[in-house]
């Protein structure tokens, strides 16, 4: 287990689980956003990721079980490729939709969602999970049509549990725990014995 943060004294931290992106992909997306996304609030480089599940506020005591669910799901899926497919806007965000040619990203999301539902900490959305990177936020849809970012096929570096803290300048994300894909030894470990997640 790797840990880069702690839930500290927050009794109900805001949590989400996501795939982390390799540094060259983060660099390319950040540079592309500076060139193409002038009409909206761009997310910072450290905020870019592929969300697997947003849990919202959960009791701090749930963190260990959530991390264990992430480890177990990630262990079952071998690393997989992703690639930019299209620009998409919703009423509040702009995103780069990704292809999932092997289907393993969707498999990871499904396994993870089932494990989280069994824990009673998550309810999956009605719409199918869509691999994407949110790159901008806005109050009114700018209806942009930017070229795709110059990012070729890439493999996510790992999966992680994040703490999301709200500030006036926007949300700040801290990695609480990260786990590689396809590491079956992780599924046998108990995070309660190795996770420095308490404050």
Secondary structure, DSSP 8 states (H G I E B T S, - for coil): -B-S---TT-TT-EEEEEEE--HHHHHHHHHHHHHH-TTSEE--GGG--EEEEEEEE--GGGHHHHHHHHHHHHHTS---EEEEEEEEE-SSEEEEEEE-TTSHHHHHHHHHHHHHHHHTS----SS----EEEEEE-SS---------S---EE--EEEEEEEEEETTEEEEEEEEEE-TT-GGGGG--HHHH-----
